[in-house]
Structure formats: structure tokens, C-alpha cells
């Protein structure tokens, strides 16, 4: 049996690598912090709220390590900025994931309701869609 490629994880990894590369090579790192919203929002959409929050925490840890190792003289200032930015990152990952879960359940409930409505019209087809 051939191994399955997890394309969602592959795309998420590529987005993370691109964001990290841009952040690493940029001169003014503070301007490029918003690139980390891309993998967080994508993970929230694909893997729901839990995936968005986990990705946000990974991004926050990476940026904190980069800030601590590259600019130790501005450590307190950068970490406070990272704290504010990170809280928005976590909230956005959670909200995108929660809204996606809500949309998915609403879609399934709508399909179920339409199926029951169609079945109730004809007694001959009642119960055949399950």
C-alpha cells in the first residue's frame, strides 16, 4: 500500500518555512511579524481551533527565541511587544478555527434537514437516505 501524503500538513509546513525565512532575513523584524498570521489562520481553517492555537504558540516561541538571541539589549521591550502580538495571534487562530467548526456543523445540519424534508414528501422513499 502506498503511503498517503498529508497535503494539509505539507502546505502548512511550507507557509511556516516561508514565514520563518522572511522573518530571519529581514532587517526590521517587527514589520514582518504579521506574516505569522498566515500559518495560524491556515491551521485554524484546516485543523480547527486546536490547530490554530498550537500553530500560534509555535510561532510565538520561535519569535521569542529569535528576539532573545539576536537583540538581548532590547529583550524586555521586544518580549512585551511579542506578548501583545502573540495574544492577537492566539485569538485569531482560535476564532478562525471555531468559526470553521460552526460553519461545518451548520452545513451538515442543513443537508440533514433538507434530506429529511425531501424524504417526508414521499412515503415510498422515507428512510432510504440514511
Long-range contacts (C-beta under 8 A, 24 or more apart in sequence): 8-46, 8-47, 11-42, 12-39, 12-42, 12-43, 12-46, 12-55, 15-39, 15-42, 16-55, 16-58, 16-59, 19-59, 20-62, 23-63, 23-66, 24-66, 29-66, 29-67, 29-70, 30-81, 33-63, 33-85, 36-63, 36-89, 37-89, 37-92, 40-89, 40-92, 40-93, 40-96, 41-92, 41-93, 41-96, 43-93, 43-97, 44-92, 44-93, 44-94, 44-95, 44-96, 44-97, 44-100, 45-96, 45-97, 45-100, 47-97, 48-97, 48-98, 48-100, 48-101, 49-93, 49-94, 49-96, 49-97, 49-98, 49-101, 50-97, 51-93, 51-97, 52-92, 52-93, 52-94, 52-96, 52-97, 53-90, 53-93, 53-94, 53-97, 55-93, 56-86, 56-89, 56-90, 56-92, 56-93, 57-90, 59-86, 59-89, 60-86, 60-89, 60-90
